[in-house]
């Protein structure tokens, strides 16, 4: 949707550096496995992301994955 096919890492980096007051729903971007990507460089952002998704009613399975078929963005 951003017009940057095959640039997932770049998009992730940009989302990571957004102003905390942004209205862009960055928390809705998960990896191809349906997981919140975890990294020390996110400074707890992975925990915040999961909590925001759960607040929206997204459920995670025992492996920490959400159902991509049910939750995927539809054009």
C-alpha positions as CSV (number, residue, x, y, z in Angstrom):
1,X,0.0,0.0,0.0
2,X,2.9,2.3,0.6
3,X,4.1,1.7,-3.0
4,X,7.3,0.1,-1.7
5,X,7.1,-3.5,-2.7
6,X,9.9,-5.7,-1.3
7,X,10.9,-3.1,1.2
8,X,9.5,-4.4,4.4
9,X,12.5,-3.6,6.5
10,X,12.6,0.0,5.3
11,X,8.9,0.4,6.1
12,X,9.5,-1.1,9.5
13,X,12.4,1.2,10.2
14,X,10.3,4.3,9.2
15,X,7.4,3.1,11.4
16,X,9.7,2.6,14.3
17,X,10.9,6.3,14.2
18,X,7.4,7.9,13.9
19,X,6.6,10.7,16.3
20,X,4.8,9.2,19.4
21,X,1.9,11.6,18.7
22,X,1.3,10.3,15.2
23,X,-2.1,9.2,14.1
24,X,-0.7,6.6,11.8
25,X,-1.9,3.1,13.0
26,X,1.7,1.7,13.0
27,X,0.7,-1.0,15.5
28,X,-1.3,-2.8,12.9
29,X,1.8,-3.8,10.9
30,X,2.9,-7.3,11.8
31,X,5.4,-9.7,10.2
32,X,4.5,-12.3,7.6
33,X,4.0,-15.0,10.3
34,X,1.4,-12.9,12.0
35,X,3.6,-12.0,14.9
36,X,4.6,-8.8,16.5
37,X,8.3,-8.5,15.7
38,X,10.4,-8.4,18.9
39,X,13.7,-6.6,19.2
40,X,15.7,-4.9,21.9
41,X,16.0,-1.9,19.6
42,X,12.2,-1.3,19.9
43,X,12.6,-0.3,23.5
44,X,9.4,-2.0,24.6
45,X,7.5,-1.0,21.5
46,X,6.7,-4.7,20.8
47,X,4.9,-4.9,24.1
48,X,3.0,-1.7,23.4
49,X,2.1,-3.0,19.9
50,X,0.6,-6.2,21.2
51,X,-1.4,-4.4,23.9
52,X,-2.8,-2.0,21.3
53,X,-3.8,-4.8,19.0
54,X,-5.4,-6.7,22.0
55,X,-7.3,-3.5,22.9
56,X,-8.7,-3.6,19.3
57,X,-9.9,-7.1,19.9
58,X,-7.1,-9.0,18.2
59,X,-6.5,-12.4,19.7
60,X,-3.1,-14.2,19.7
61,X,-2.6,-17.9,19.8
62,X,-0.2,-19.8,22.1
63,X,2.7,-19.0,19.8
64,X,2.0,-15.3,19.9
65,X,0.5,-15.2,16.4
66,X,-2.7,-13.6,15.1
67,X,-4.9,-15.1,12.4
68,X,-3.7,-13.3,9.3
69,X,-6.6,-14.5,7.2
70,X,-9.1,-13.0,9.6
71,X,-7.1,-9.8,10.4
72,X,-5.5,-9.0,7.0
73,X,-6.2,-5.7,5.3
74,X,-8.6,-6.0,2.4
75,X,-8.5,-3.6,-0.5
